[in-house]
Amino acid sequence: MNFRILMMSVAMAATAGAVWAKLPPAPPADPAKAAEAKKVADDAAKKDADLLGKAQDRAVANYRKNKGIRGGPAPKK
């Protein structure tokens, strides 16, 4: 019984890499479309970063309000 469990564990571990592997995306045929897609992705990443910063600022303000902490934000390094 233990030998069967051991063999199944080894077989599953051996195939795990192949199952989870991802293929790289196919290169676009048109360089102009690739540049446009990169620009759109960069704009989306910048927007997401701004939204994350605003959410973090709101979370800090809420924490400070609920804990009764006075003063401005900590100085940036």
Short mmCIF file of the C-alpha atoms (twelve columns), coordinates in Angstrom:
data_MODEL
# 
_entry.id   MODEL 
# 
loop_
_atom_site.group_PDB 
_atom_site.id 
_atom_site.type_symbol 
_atom_site.label_atom_id 
_atom_site.label_alt_id 
_atom_site.label_comp_id 
_atom_site.label_asym_id 
_atom_site.label_seq_id 
_atom_site.Cartn_x 
_atom_site.Cartn_y 
_atom_site.Cartn_z 
_atom_site.pdbx_PDB_model_num 
ATOM 1  C CA . MET A 1  0.000  0.000  0.000   1 
ATOM 2  C CA . ASN A 2  2.755  2.478  0.942   1 
ATOM 3  C CA . PHE A 3  4.698  1.573  -2.189  1 
ATOM 4  C CA . ARG A 4  1.673  2.440  -4.361  1 
ATOM 5  C CA . ILE A 5  1.293  5.806  -2.643  1 
ATOM 6  C CA . LEU A 6  4.991  6.499  -3.096  1 
ATOM 7  C CA . MET A 7  4.881  5.615  -6.797  1 
ATOM 8  C CA . MET A 8  1.804  7.782  -7.414  1 
ATOM 9  C CA . SER A 9  3.449  10.704 -5.613  1 
ATOM 10 C CA . VAL A 10 6.576  10.365 -7.729  1 
ATOM 11 C CA . ALA A 11 4.530  10.159 -10.935 1 
ATOM 12 C CA . MET A 12 2.484  13.253 -10.016 1 
ATOM 13 C CA . ALA A 13 5.600  15.212 -9.085  1 
ATOM 14 C CA . ALA A 14 7.262  14.265 -12.379 1 
ATOM 15 C CA . THR A 15 4.336  15.512 -14.456 1 
ATOM 16 C CA . ALA A 16 3.630  18.663 -12.413 1 
ATOM 17 C CA . GLY A 17 6.135  20.789 -14.339 1 
ATOM 18 C CA . ALA A 18 4.677  19.878 -17.705 1 
ATOM 19 C CA . VAL A 19 1.137  20.531 -16.516 1 
ATOM 20 C CA . TRP A 20 1.862  23.987 -15.088 1 
ATOM 21 C CA . ALA A 21 4.167  25.149 -17.864 1 
ATOM 22 C CA . LYS A 22 2.889  28.047 -19.947 1 
ATOM 23 C CA . LEU A 23 3.673  28.628 -23.570 1 
ATOM 24 C CA . PRO A 24 4.967  32.098 -24.454 1 
ATOM 25 C CA . PRO A 25 2.550  34.280 -26.398 1 
ATOM 26 C CA . ALA A 26 2.903  34.184 -30.148 1 
ATOM 27 C CA . PRO A 27 4.818  37.155 -31.546 1 
ATOM 28 C CA . PRO A 28 2.576  39.622 -33.373 1 
ATOM 29 C CA . ALA A 29 2.979  39.717 -37.125 1 
ATOM 30 C CA . ASP A 30 2.742  43.517 -37.357 1 
ATOM 31 C CA . PRO A 31 5.238  45.695 -35.405 1 
ATOM 32 C CA . ALA A 32 2.790  48.617 -35.384 1 
ATOM 33 C CA . LYS A 33 0.137  46.492 -33.690 1 
ATOM 34 C CA . ALA A 34 2.733  45.268 -31.202 1 
ATOM 35 C CA . ALA A 35 3.706  48.837 -30.332 1 
ATOM 36 C CA . GLU A 36 0.054  49.811 -29.920 1 
ATOM 37 C CA . ALA A 37 -0.603 46.802 -27.680 1 
ATOM 38 C CA . LYS A 38 2.449  47.683 -25.579 1 
ATOM 39 C CA . LYS A 39 1.247  51.271 -25.236 1 
ATOM 40 C CA . VAL A 40 -2.206 50.116 -24.133 1 
ATOM 41 C CA . ALA A 41 -0.678 47.699 -21.619 1 
ATOM 42 C CA . ASP A 42 1.615  50.431 -20.245 1 
ATOM 43 C CA . ASP A 43 -1.303 52.845 -19.871 1 
ATOM 44 C CA . ALA A 44 -3.331 50.194 -18.051 1 
ATOM 45 C CA . ALA A 45 -0.415 49.430 -15.729 1 
ATOM 46 C CA . LYS A 46 0.025  53.136 -14.941 1 
ATOM 47 C CA . LYS A 47 -3.697 53.509 -14.217 1 
ATOM 48 C CA . ASP A 48 -3.645 50.444 -11.962 1 
ATOM 49 C CA . ALA A 49 -0.619 51.815 -10.083 1 
ATOM 50 C CA . ASP A 50 -2.379 55.148 -9.529  1 
ATOM 51 C CA . LEU A 51 -5.524 53.428 -8.268  1 
ATOM 52 C CA . LEU A 52 -3.452 51.258 -5.937  1 
ATOM 53 C CA . GLY A 53 -1.694 54.322 -4.522  1 
ATOM 54 C CA . LYS A 54 -5.014 56.067 -3.895  1 
ATOM 55 C CA . ALA A 55 -6.439 52.976 -2.187  1 
ATOM 56 C CA . GLN A 56 -3.346 52.711 0.017   1 
ATOM 57 C CA . ASP A 57 -3.650 56.388 0.959   1 
ATOM 58 C CA . ARG A 58 -7.311 55.870 1.907   1 
ATOM 59 C CA . ALA A 59 -6.396 52.816 3.988   1 
ATOM 60 C CA . VAL A 60 -3.691 54.751 5.850   1 
ATOM 61 C CA . ALA A 61 -6.041 57.681 6.471   1 
ATOM 62 C CA . ASN A 62 -8.708 55.317 7.798   1 
ATOM 63 C CA . TYR A 63 -6.196 53.566 10.061  1 
ATOM 64 C CA . ARG A 64 -4.914 56.874 11.420  1 
ATOM 65 C CA . LYS A 65 -8.457 58.133 12.014  1 
ATOM 66 C CA . ASN A 66 -9.536 54.998 13.871  1 
ATOM 67 C CA . LYS A 67 -6.357 54.788 15.972  1 
ATOM 68 C CA . GLY A 68 -6.416 58.505 16.824  1 
ATOM 69 C CA . ILE A 69 -2.998 59.158 15.297  1 
ATOM 70 C CA . ARG A 70 -2.378 62.815 14.579  1 
ATOM 71 C CA . GLY A 71 0.130  64.401 12.261  1 
ATOM 72 C CA . GLY A 72 0.926  64.171 8.603   1 
ATOM 73 C CA . PRO A 73 2.080  61.176 6.668   1 
ATOM 74 C CA . ALA A 74 5.494  59.713 7.329   1 
ATOM 75 C CA . PRO A 75 8.307  61.299 5.303   1 
ATOM 76 C CA . LYS A 76 9.245  59.463 2.141   1 
ATOM 77 C CA . LYS A 77 12.729 58.059 1.746   1 
# 
